[in-house]
Amino acid sequence: MTRNSAISPENTVSAGPQAEIVDFLNNPETYGSGDVVERIETHAAYVFLVGPDAFKIKRAVRYDYLDYSTLSRRYHALQRELELNSPAAPSIYRDVVAITREADGRLAFDGRGDAVEWVLRMNHFRAEDELVNVAERGDLDIPLATALGRSIALYHAMAEPRPGKPGSILIRQILDELGREFSGLTDVFASDDIRTFMDRARDRLAQTRGLLDARTIAGHVRRCHGDLHLRNIVLIDGDPVPFDALEFDEELGTCDILYDLAFLLMDLHHRKLDDAANAAFNAYLQAKTDDAQLAGLAALPLFLGVRAAISAMVAAQTARARGGDPDADAEGRRYLAEACAALAPAAPALVAIGGLSGTGKTTLATSLAPRLGPVPGAVHLRSDTLRKRMLGVSAETRLPDSAYSSEMSAKVYARLEEQTSAVLNAGHAVIVDAVYLAPAERHAIAARARALGVPFCGLWLEAPRDVLVSRVEARRGDASDADARVVAMQVGRSTGDVDWTRVDASGRAETTREMALSALEPLTGPDAGSG
């Protein structure tokens, strides 16, 4: 868990045996290309970047949580790294090769002599394509965040289930270690803050123990990435690709898939990228073919809190290893505050957005979701995408008129209500986006909130017919199949008495959002849902 600890004399095996290897890999003549060699050092590895290639060796180090002190251990660690990462990132990871000692005493790549070190050979990608750098220059937008969520969902779908140890025990062990580590860091963190985190985390664990263990049995505890943050995701041909999965400890790499996702969501929130966090979160949920992750959201506050607390601990330990670093200590305190906030009690809420096709329901829901409920914001349920999932087609596939029969629409609205209940019962906020043309549909979703005892707000968007037609005709690659003909049909139908808050949606999306936020102020204010 403390994998980011800085190197210090007491946990470092002598670098002497590797000094010659480092010089060999740092020498441009080794590669015969004339390219400049760039060397990157981490607490557990050296990476050498040479033109289109990258070469990685494990440091000969031993920590309390990993041991690379022997050649055999370093070889197996590199092989495991290749095995874990190749399926998701085949364009990065290539093979493991030996550095050999030749008869004349010189070192060579994969020569005839004995292996004296092992190297993971990879393709070199540009540093500016790492998502941490994409985010820092302001380019991690909603479409990219959506693609990111889908990428992680696919990654988890390929991950191997590990039903051996119950999920509650995995989290309890982490909390036990955090308790021990924080007890020695009271010079950085206030004792009250440590106590608040530990008490809230243990309370959440007690509340979700049965859920965590059931998710293990159901296959949601898997051999995950384990270190899923922006520094370990890169754009390859424009697509976000996870790499550098945690390879040195199978137990640390085995976790609930939502706990794995939580590291990414926490990292985005910490960087004040809440819109991106919500977009990735919702894209991840929408990519799943079952609703198990909706019920699993009851554990998300615990997962987010633990991930933030680990980051707090690592920041403080890193500062100490450096002999003192006020900035790192301050960063650690910020992480711990975020951990406590994630674990604070929060009440669920339900917002329904209705209106004719073209009024901008989905655009509004997307902009409101990050601002409703705790991190990472509300779950966004959309009738258009749900309908296509129920019919087994992609969101972009155009459906025939028969898919919009009254019988099929009734099934879609019924599933929306079921999913809404699952999210609310998990203690999370939800925004439902559908036309809601019939009074019975509006009454049903409002009744669902009343039955569950949660706050409800219905928003009814309105815009002139010519605006609606212009918008639907301009759509490309959207899940909605509405066109001018559909708008005409909707305009001709009676909506009955609409008792939801009416919002003028004829202007700019930002203006509509501000009017909607005013109506939602009781649900989105600083005290909404806090305990």
C-alpha positions as semicolon CSV with decimal commas, in nm:
position;residue;x (nm);y (nm);z (nm)
1;M;0,000;0,000;0,000
2;T;0,293;0,235;0,068
3;R;0,435;0,176;-0,277
4;N;0,514;0,545;-0,333
5;S;0,742;0,578;-0,031
6;A;1,068;0,749;-0,112
7;I;1,397;0,558;-0,104
8;S;1,596;0,588;0,214
9;P;1,916;0,414;0,334
10;E;1,739;0,168;0,561
11;N;1,523;0,018;0,288
12;T;1,765;0,021;-0,005
13;V;1,985;-0,270;-0,102
14;S;2,323;-0,144;-0,223
15;A;2,298;0,002;-0,573
16;G;2,654;-0,117;-0,641
17;P;2,558;-0,433;-0,833
18;Q;2,335;-0,226;-1,064
19;A;2,565;0,073;-1,117
20;E;2,727;-0,089;-1,421
21;I;2,384;-0,185;-1,560
22;V;2,258;0,172;-1,522
23;D;2,568;0,307;-1,698
24;F;2,518;0,056;-1,979
25;L;2,156;0,154;-2,032
26;N;2,235;0,523;-1,994
27;N;2,497;0,513;-2,273
28;P;2,367;0,609;-2,622
29;E;2,626;0,378;-2,778
30;T;2,443;0,080;-2,628
31;Y;2,159;0,132;-2,872
32;G;2,361;0,221;-3,181
33;S;2,105;0,481;-3,284
34;G;2,263;0,805;-3,177
35;D;1,947;0,901;-2,989
36;V;1,973;1,087;-2,660
37;V;1,892;0,870;-2,358
38;E;1,646;1,011;-2,103
39;R;1,654;0,842;-1,764
40;I;1,360;0,840;-1,523
41;E;1,403;0,717;-1,166
42;T;1,128;0,604;-0,931
43;H;1,143;0,446;-0,588
44;A;1,150;0,096;-0,742
45;A;1,267;0,125;-1,103
46;Y;1,482;0,292;-1,364
47;V;1,332;0,371;-1,705
48;F;1,545;0,464;-2,004
49;L;1,378;0,638;-2,299
50;V;1,562;0,609;-2,629
51;G;1,394;0,725;-2,948
52;P;1,088;0,501;-3,005
53;D;1,190;0,255;-2,732
54;A;1,170;0,238;-2,352
55;F;1,365;0,003;-2,126
56;K;1,277;-0,061;-1,762
57;I;1,469;-0,239;-1,489
58;K;1,366;-0,293;-1,129
59;R;1,589;-0,139;-0,865
60;A;1,770;-0,381;-0,637
61;V;1,569;-0,262;-0,336
62;R;1,377;-0,417;-0,053
63;Y;1,086;-0,246;0,125
64;D;0,844;-0,379;0,380
65;Y;0,595;-0,434;0,096
66;L;0,816;-0,548;-0,195
67;D;1,146;-0,725;-0,249
68;Y;1,349;-0,677;-0,566
69;S;1,679;-0,756;-0,400
70;T;1,764;-1,062;-0,613
71;L;1,794;-1,109;-0,988
72;S;1,531;-1,383;-0,982
73;R;1,280;-1,161;-0,803
74;R;1,338;-0,879;-1,049
75;Y;1,291;-1,115;-1,342
76;H;0,960;-1,251;-1,212
77;A;0,838;-0,898;-1,129
78;L;0,904;-0,783;-1,486
79;Q;0,736;-1,092;-1,630
80;R;0,432;-1,028;-1,412
81;E;0,426;-0,663;-1,519
82;L;0,430;-0,772;-1,883
83;E;0,156;-1,029;-1,822
84;L;-0,070;-0,784;-1,638
85;N;-0,036;-0,493;-1,878
86;S;-0,012;-0,648;-2,223
87;P;-0,385;-0,727;-2,261
88;A;-0,491;-0,365;-2,207
89;A;-0,185;-0,198;-2,359
90;P;-0,041;-0,426;-2,630
91;S;0,095;-0,126;-2,819
92;I;0,317;-0,036;-2,521
93;Y;0,445;-0,365;-2,376
94;R;0,671;-0,589;-2,587
95;D;0,888;-0,843;-2,401
96;V;1,139;-0,912;-2,126
97;V;1,499;-0,950;-2,241
98;A;1,825;-1,027;-2,063
99;I;2,131;-0,812;-2,024
100;T;2,413;-1,064;-2,048
101;R;2,781;-1,073;-1,959
102;E;2,972;-1,177;-2,269
103;A;3,297;-1,374;-2,281
104;D;3,500;-1,055;-2,325
105;G;3,341;-0,906;-2,012
106;R;3,121;-0,658;-2,192
107;L;2,746;-0,626;-2,140
108;A;2,501;-0,697;-2,421
109;F;2,129;-0,724;-2,489
110;D;2,022;-1,090;-2,501
111;G;2,370;-1,218;-2,582
112;R;2,529;-1,559;-2,534
113;G;2,654;-1,501;-2,181
114;D;2,484;-1,531;-1,845
115;A;2,201;-1,294;-1,756
116;V;2,313;-1,027;-1,510
117;E;1,992;-0,820;-1,528
118;W;1,648;-0,831;-1,689
119;V;1,483;-0,553;-1,885
120;L;1,120;-0,490;-1,978
121;R;1,122;-0,360;-2,334
122;M;0,839;-0,125;-2,431
123;N;0,739;0,126;-2,692
124;H;0,801;0,484;-2,587
125;F;0,494;0,709;-2,573
126;R;0,500;1,085;-2,544
127;A;0,488;1,228;-2,192
128;E;0,234;1,487;-2,307
129;D;-0,008;1,201;-2,378
130;E;-0,016;1,087;-2,015
131;L;-0,354;1,188;-1,874
132;V;-0,195;1,375;-1,586
133;N;-0,038;1,610;-1,841
134;V;-0,352;1,619;-2,055
135;A;-0,543;1,727;-1,744
136;E;-0,285;1,987;-1,641
137;R;-0,313;2,166;-1,975
138;G;-0,694;2,165;-1,950
139;D;-0,768;1,909;-2,221
140;L;-0,942;1,641;-2,015
141;D;-1,287;1,737;-2,141
142;I;-1,622;1,557;-2,110
143;P;-1,587;1,345;-2,428
144;L;-1,243;1,226;-2,315
145;A;-1,365;1,161;-1,960
146;T;-1,654;0,960;-2,106
147;A;-1,410;0,755;-2,312
148;L;-1,202;0,708;-1,997
149;G;-1,494;0,563;-1,804
150;R;-1,572;0,322;-2,085
151;S;-1,206;0,219;-2,107
152;I;-1,193;0,134;-1,736
153;A;-1,519;-0,062;-1,762
154;L;-1,367;-0,270;-2,040
155;Y;-1,049;-0,318;-1,838
156;H;-1,249;-0,451;-1,544
157;A;-1,456;-0,676;-1,768
158;M;-1,131;-0,847;-1,877
159;A;-0,993;-0,872;-1,522
160;E;-0,978;-1,213;-1,355
161;P;-1,228;-1,268;-1,068
162;R;-1,060;-1,344;-0,734
163;P;-1,326;-1,482;-0,495
164;G;-1,079;-1,608;-0,236
165;K;-1,083;-1,343;0,036
166;P;-1,405;-1,153;0,127
167;G;-1,406;-0,790;0,022
168;S;-1,474;-0,670;0,376
169;I;-1,156;-0,834;0,498
170;L;-0,950;-0,673;0,222
171;I;-1,074;-0,328;0,329
172;R;-1,040;-0,405;0,701
173;Q;-0,674;-0,498;0,650
174;I;-0,611;-0,167;0,475
175;L;-0,783;0,024;0,756
176;D;-0,574;-0,162;1,013
177;E;-0,256;-0,061;0,833
178;L;-0,374;0,298;0,797
179;G;-0,442;0,309;1,170
180;R;-0,088;0,192;1,245
181;E;0,073;0,432;0,997
182;F;-0,131;0,736;1,103
183;S;-0,039;0,675;1,468
184;G;0,318;0,768;1,375
185;L;0,222;1,074;1,173
186;T;0,061;1,294;1,439
187;D;0,326;1,558;1,370
188;V;0,159;1,608;1,030
189;F;-0,207;1,529;1,091
190;A;-0,425;1,649;1,378
191;S;-0,525;1,363;1,605
192;D;-0,890;1,466;1,576
193;D;-0,874;1,441;1,197
194;I;-0,717;1,095;1,214
195;R;-0,981;0,986;1,463
196;T;-1,261;1,125;1,248
197;F;-1,140;0,935;0,946
198;M;-1,086;0,606;1,130
199;D;-1,422;0,622;1,310
200;R;-1,616;0,708;0,996
201;A;-1,433;0,447;0,787
202;R;-1,496;0,170;1,040
203;D;-1,862;0,272;1,065
204;R;-1,896;0,257;0,687
205;L;-1,723;-0,080;0,680
206;A;-1,965;-0,215;0,940
207;Q;-2,260;-0,087;0,736
208;T;-2,136;-0,237;0,408
209;R;-1,969;-0,559;0,526
210;G;-2,246;-0,781;0,390
211;L;-2,250;-0,596;0,058
212;L;-1,872;-0,619;0,016
213;D;-1,870;-0,993;0,083
214;A;-2,167;-1,052;-0,149
215;R;-1,986;-0,861;-0,424
216;T;-1,687;-1,092;-0,378
217;I;-1,906;-1,398;-0,430
218;A;-2,072;-1,233;-0,732
219;G;-1,733;-1,183;-0,903
220;H;-1,682;-0,810;-0,850
221;V;-1,355;-0,859;-0,660
222;R;-1,096;-0,907;-0,932
223;R;-0,727;-0,884;-1,011
224;C;-0,755;-0,515;-1,091
225;H;-0,507;-0,246;-1,187
226;G;-0,440;-0,145;-0,828
227;D;-0,282;0,193;-0,907
228;L;-0,542;0,354;-1,131
229;H;-0,473;0,727;-1,139
230;L;-0,402;0,980;-1,412
231;R;-0,027;0,917;-1,416
232;N;-0,091;0,556;-1,514
233;I;-0,325;0,621;-1,807
234;V;-0,206;0,738;-2,147
235;L;-0,364;0,833;-2,477
236;I;-0,281;0,584;-2,751
237;D;-0,422;0,690;-3,088
238;G;-0,655;0,919;-2,893
239;D;-0,792;0,645;-2,665
240;P;-0,720;0,632;-2,288
241;V;-0,521;0,320;-2,202
242;P;-0,430;0,206;-1,845
243;F;-0,072;0,091;-1,797
244;D;0,177;0,019;-1,516
245;A;-0,062;-0,194;-1,310
246;L;0,054;-0,285;-0,960
247;E;0,253;-0,605;-1,008
248;F;0,450;-0,664;-0,689
249;D;0,170;-0,778;-0,457
250;E;-0,124;-0,990;-0,570
251;E;-0,327;-0,907;-0,262
252;L;-0,286;-0,531;-0,307
253;G;-0,382;-0,572;-0,672
254;T;-0,692;-0,774;-0,581
255;C;-0,987;-0,554;-0,496
256;D;-1,346;-0,463;-0,570
257;I;-1,372;-0,309;-0,916
258;L;-1,544;-0,003;-0,766
259;Y;-1,251;0,037;-0,525
260;D;-1,019;0,032;-0,827
261;L;-1,236;0,294;-0,999
262;A;-1,244;0,500;-0,680
263;F;-0,872;0,579;-0,709
264;L;-0,933;0,746;-1,045
265;L;-1,242;0,933;-0,923
266;M;-1,057;1,050;-0,613
267;D;-0,761;1,166;-0,821
268;L;-0,988;1,367;-1,052
269;H;-1,170;1,524;-0,757
270;H;-0,842;1,611;-0,586
271;R;-0,736;1,793;-0,903
272;K;-1,070;1,983;-0,902
273;L;-1,188;1,803;-1,215
274;D;-1,533;1,716;-1,084
275;D;-1,710;1,744;-1,419
276;A;-1,465;1,493;-1,566
277;A;-1,498;1,267;-1,261
278;N;-1,876;1,257;-1,298
279;A;-1,859;1,195;-1,673
280;A;-1,615;0,905;-1,625
281;F;-1,825;0,767;-1,339
282;N;-2,147;0,768;-1,540
283;A;-1,982;0,631;-1,853
284;Y;-1,843;0,346;-1,643
285;L;-2,186;0,263;-1,500
286;Q;-2,355;0,285;-1,841
287;A;-2,100;0,046;-1,990
288;K;-2,202;-0,228;-1,749
289;T;-2,462;-0,474;-1,874
290;D;-2,612;-0,539;-1,530
291;D;-2,723;-0,322;-1,242
292;A;-2,495;-0,472;-0,977
293;Q;-2,277;-0,163;-0,968
294;L;-2,578;0,056;-0,882
295;A;-2,634;-0,135;-0,557
296;G;-2,258;-0,137;-0,504
297;L;-2,258;0,243;-0,484
298;A;-2,338;0,206;-0,114
299;A;-1,969;0,119;-0,072
300;L;-1,833;0,401;-0,289
301;P;-1,797;0,659;-0,007
302;L;-1,586;0,406;0,186
303;F;-1,374;0,331;-0,120
304;L;-1,319;0,700;-0,197
305;G;-1,234;0,775;0,165
306;V;-0,981;0,495;0,190
307;R;-0,815;0,590;-0,139
308;A;-0,780;0,952;-0,026
309;A;-0,647;0,846;0,315
310;I;-0,381;0,627;0,153
311;S;-0,273;0,924;-0,058
312;A;-0,257;1,137;0,258
313;M;-0,035;0,883;0,428
314;V;0,195;0,850;0,125
315;A;0,234;1,228;0,098
316;A;0,336;1,254;0,464
317;Q;0,576;0,959;0,442
318;T;0,735;1,104;0,130
319;A;0,785;1,439;0,304
320;R;0,949;1,264;0,599
321;A;1,180;1,059;0,374
322;R;1,293;1,384;0,211
323;G;1,388;1,525;0,548
324;G;1,087;1,755;0,549
325;D;0,864;1,897;0,278
326;P;0,596;2,147;0,390
327;D;0,418;2,133;0,054
328;A;0,388;1,753;0,066
329;D;0,262;1,770;0,425
330;A;0,000;2,027;0,323
331;E;-0,103;1,806;0,034
332;G;-0,139;1,516;0,275
333;R;-0,365;1,718;0,503
334;R;-0,580;1,811;0,205
335;Y;-0,612;1,444;0,111
336;L;-0,714;1,353;0,467
337;A;-0,978;1,628;0,468
338;E;-1,113;1,487;0,143
339;A;-1,116;1,139;0,295
340;C;-1,322;1,258;0,591
341;A;-1,560;1,448;0,362
342;A;-1,615;1,141;0,143
343;L;-1,719;0,943;0,451
344;A;-1,955;1,206;0,592
345;P;-2,323;1,104;0,602
346;A;-2,514;1,223;0,295
347;A;-2,881;1,195;0,206
348;P;-2,985;1,079;-0,144
349;A;-3,194;1,298;-0,372
350;L;-3,387;1,254;-0,696
351;V;-3,412;1,500;-0,985
352;A;-3,624;1,421;-1,291
353;I;-3,583;1,624;-1,610
354;G;-3,863;1,610;-1,867
355;G;-3,960;1,793;-2,183
356;L;-4,004;1,738;-2,555
357;S;-3,719;1,611;-2,770
358;G;-3,468;1,889;-2,837
359;T;-3,522;2,080;-2,512
360;G;-3,172;1,981;-2,394
361;K;-3,257;1,735;-2,116
362;T;-2,939;1,532;-2,150
363;T;-2,718;1,840;-2,181
364;L;-2,872;1,982;-1,864
365;A;-2,852;1,653;-1,675
366;T;-2,484;1,617;-1,765
367;S;-2,406;1,965;-1,636
368;L;-2,611;1,924;-1,316
369;A;-2,491;1,577;-1,215
370;P;-2,147;1,682;-1,078
371;R;-2,324;1,938;-0,857
372;L;-2,576;1,704;-0,697
373;G;-2,481;1,484;-0,404
374;P;-2,135;1,394;-0,277
375;V;-1,831;1,305;-0,490
376;P;-1,844;1,211;-0,774
377;G;-2,194;1,358;-0,815
378;A;-2,526;1,211;-0,924
379;V;-2,587;0,900;-1,129
380;H;-2,739;1,006;-1,462
381;L;-3,006;0,768;-1,593
382;R;-3,124;0,835;-1,949
383;S;-3,420;0,671;-2,120
384;D;-3,257;0,683;-2,465
385;T;-2,950;0,483;-2,365
386;L;-3,148;0,247;-2,141
387;R;-3,391;0,163;-2,423
388;K;-3,105;0,063;-2,650
389;R;-2,935;-0,138;-2,382
390;M;-3,260;-0,326;-2,318
391;L;-3,282;-0,402;-2,691
392;G;-2,920;-0,513;-2,707
393;V;-2,789;-0,249;-2,949
394;S;-2,529;0,026;-2,922
395;A;-2,629;0,376;-2,821
396;E;-2,562;0,500;-3,174
397;T;-2,782;0,239;-3,346
398;R;-3,101;0,388;-3,488
399;L;-3,411;0,198;-3,378
400;P;-3,727;0,131;-3,580
401;D;-4,059;0,289;-3,481
402;S;-4,165;-0,040;-3,318
403;A;-3,901;0,014;-3,050
404;Y;-4,101;0,319;-2,938
405;S;-4,436;0,143;-2,897
406;S;-4,638;0,221;-2,587
407;E;-4,560;-0,127;-2,454
408;M;-4,184;-0,087;-2,497
409;S;-4,189;0,264;-2,355
410;A;-4,374;0,136;-2,049
411;K;-4,098;-0,120;-1,996
412;V;-3,830;0,148;-2,030
413;Y;-3,996;0,376;-1,773
414;A;-4,044;0,082;-1,538
415;R;-3,671;-0,002;-1,562
416;L;-3,583;0,361;-1,504
417;E;-3,781;0,349;-1,182
418;E;-3,614;0,024;-1,076
419;Q;-3,268;0,166;-1,140
420;T;-3,362;0,488;-0,963
421;S;-3,464;0,290;-0,657
422;A;-3,137;0,094;-0,664
423;V;-2,931;0,414;-0,667
424;L;-3,139;0,585;-0,397
425;N;-3,132;0,275;-0,176
426;A;-2,753;0,283;-0,208
427;G;-2,766;0,634;-0,061
428;H;-2,668;0,809;-0,381
429;A;-2,817;1,100;-0,577
430;V;-2,974;1,038;-0,917
431;I;-3,089;1,244;-1,216
432;V;-3,339;1,081;-1,451
433;D;-3,362;1,218;-1,804
434;A;-3,669;1,123;-2,015
435;V;-3,948;1,293;-2,210
436;Y;-4,211;1,229;-1,938
437;L;-4,487;1,336;-2,173
438;A;-4,764;1,144;-1,994
439;P;-4,884;1,267;-1,654
440;A;-4,878;0,909;-1,522
441;E;-4,505;0,885;-1,596
442;R;-4,434;1,205;-1,405
443;H;-4,651;1,101;-1,115
444;A;-4,480;0,761;-1,096
445;I;-4,125;0,895;-1,066
446;A;-4,231;1,151;-0,805
447;A;-4,414;0,878;-0,612
448;R;-4,095;0,670;-0,615
449;A;-3,913;0,948;-0,429
450;R;-4,196;0,981;-0,177
451;A;-4,201;0,607;-0,114
452;L;-3,829;0,610;-0,039
453;G;-3,848;0,929;0,166
454;V;-3,599;1,128;-0,042
455;P;-3,616;1,488;-0,168
456;F;-3,751;1,526;-0,522
457;C;-3,747;1,800;-0,783
458;G;-3,904;1,775;-1,126
459;L;-3,782;2,010;-1,400
460;W;-3,989;2,064;-1,716
461;L;-3,790;2,214;-2,004
462;E;-3,965;2,423;-2,268
463;A;-3,859;2,575;-2,601
464;P;-4,035;2,685;-2,924
465;R;-4,101;2,419;-3,186
466;D;-3,859;2,566;-3,440
467;V;-3,579;2,552;-3,181
468;L;-3,658;2,188;-3,104
469;V;-3,655;2,091;-3,471
470;S;-3,330;2,272;-3,533
471;R;-3,162;2,095;-3,243
472;V;-3,275;1,739;-3,321
473;E;-3,184;1,779;-3,687
474;A;-2,833;1,893;-3,590
475;R;-2,760;1,586;-3,374
476;R;-2,484;1,347;-3,477
477;G;-2,385;1,026;-3,299
478;D;-2,641;1,073;-3,022
479;A;-2,845;0,802;-2,852
480;S;-3,170;0,987;-2,927
481;D;-3,351;0,887;-3,246
482;A;-3,583;1,191;-3,239
483;D;-3,618;1,396;-3,556
484;A;-3,854;1,667;-3,684
485;R;-4,130;1,410;-3,733
486;V;-4,103;1,296;-3,371
487;V;-4,109;1,654;-3,247
488;A;-4,427;1,718;-3,445
489;M;-4,591;1,411;-3,291
490;Q;-4,495;1,520;-2,940
491;V;-4,616;1,875;-2,993
492;G;-4,953;1,734;-3,097
493;R;-4,997;1,533;-2,779
494;S;-5,137;1,668;-2,455
495;T;-4,904;1,676;-2,157
496;G;-5,183;1,737;-1,908
497;D;-5,117;1,960;-1,610
498;V;-4,740;1,986;-1,554
499;D;-4,671;2,057;-1,188
500;W;-4,292;2,039;-1,223
501;T;-4,078;2,353;-1,223
502;R;-4,089;2,500;-1,573
503;V;-3,754;2,608;-1,716
504;D;-3,710;2,814;-2,033
505;A;-3,465;2,605;-2,237
506;S;-3,477;2,810;-2,557
507;G;-3,147;2,989;-2,501
508;R;-2,789;2,893;-2,425
509;A;-2,722;2,577;-2,226
510;E;-2,540;2,777;-1,959
511;T;-2,847;2,996;-1,904
512;T;-3,073;2,691;-1,871
513;R;-2,832;2,539;-1,622
514;E;-2,830;2,849;-1,403
515;M;-3,211;2,858;-1,394
516;A;-3,220;2,489;-1,309
517;L;-2,962;2,531;-1,032
518;S;-3,179;2,799;-0,876
519;A;-3,469;2,554;-0,865
520;L;-3,241;2,285;-0,719
521;E;-3,077;2,505;-0,457
522;P;-3,229;2,314;-0,162
523;L;-3,066;1,997;-0,299
524;T;-2,730;2,142;-0,406
525;G;-2,655;2,399;-0,136
526;P;-2,361;2,363;0,104
527;D;-2,575;2,191;0,368
528;A;-2,767;1,959;0,136
529;G;-2,743;1,600;0,246
530;S;-2,465;1,658;0,501
531;G;-2,474;1,513;0,844
